[in-house]
Amino acid sequence: MHTTARTRNRRSLLRRYDWDAYLYLLPALVFYAWFLLRPTIESAWIAFFDWDGIGPSTWVGLGNFADVLGDPKVWEAIAHSFVFVVFYALLPIALALLIVGIVSRFRVKGLAFFRAVLFMPYILSTVVIAIAWRWIFAETGPLNSALRAVGLDALTRSWLGDFGTALPSVGIIGTWAMFGLAFVLFVSGLQGIPGELYEAARLDGAGPVREFFTVTLPGLRGEIQVALVLLITAALRNFDIVWNTTAGGPGNSTTVPSYFIYREAFTAHHVGRASAIAIILMLLIFAVVGLVMYLTRPDDRGNR
């Protein structure tokens, strides 16, 4: 009897449910499945084969994964990606929070204009960004010219060609390019924080630092989570800026996993190995993003 009642309730729910909404989502779902899920599944399948992309393939099982995980250069590239996480995600977010903290304390005229200007690097083509910064960091570029002008000739160098400075130099490019996204997100989130909270904090005698940590930072928790996910993902899958500035050099000092995917697939013609690296990179991104979302989840009281 109880089973029959549950069945009737389920059928009633299905009749009341608005299935028309899924008709609007269907084109996007088909596009997503065909152009993202299908290639991902195919890449995972190819990772189990030794294949040059043209001729017959040979089943190697987990051999490609074992080769990739046993290659110290791949681990070095993964380490470089986590260095880029600092430059692409943590530094832009820290700088954006600093500026937003100032904006929340003092009235800034022309904020919309500055927000548009600061967001512009994020929407520029990464090829344009890479070429521009390659010129800035060149031996005869503006950076070295400025250093010579103030008598700091000893500091001049080929910033992208030096083993010690190539990686942080590329990282600085990422900081400049990604800062605008974090800033725009935080300014938008700042507008959603009730002004009464700031007034109450100031009445309690809170200074700028205390006000930032008790009002602004908790109020931007959701925006910080979004920024972390987007920017960490960009750092871990970074390829275009590296390729157009250093091409992974000098030596292997700026190589990243995406570079190895390109090299193995299109230069060495080891498509199975390239697919294995791609799957490992995808799992790494999922793991890091999942950890970030877990650490920044709302608390039990529903606070952001």
Protein Blocks (a to p, Z undefined) as FASTA:
>chain_A
ZZmmmmmmmmmmmmmpcfklmmmmmmmmmmmmmmmmmmmmmmmmmmmpccehlaccddeh
jmmmmmmmmpmklmmmmmmmmmmmmmmmmmmmmmmmmmmmmmmmpccehklmmmmmmmmm
mmpcfklmmmmmmmmmpmklmklmmmmmnopamlgccfklpfklmmmmmmmmmmmmmmmm
mmmmmmmmmmmpcfklmmmmmmnopafklmmmmmmmmmmmmmmmmmmmmmmmmmmmgmkl
mmmmnnopahjllgcfklmmmmmmmmnopaklmmmmmmmmmmmmmmmmmmmmmmmgccfk
opZZ
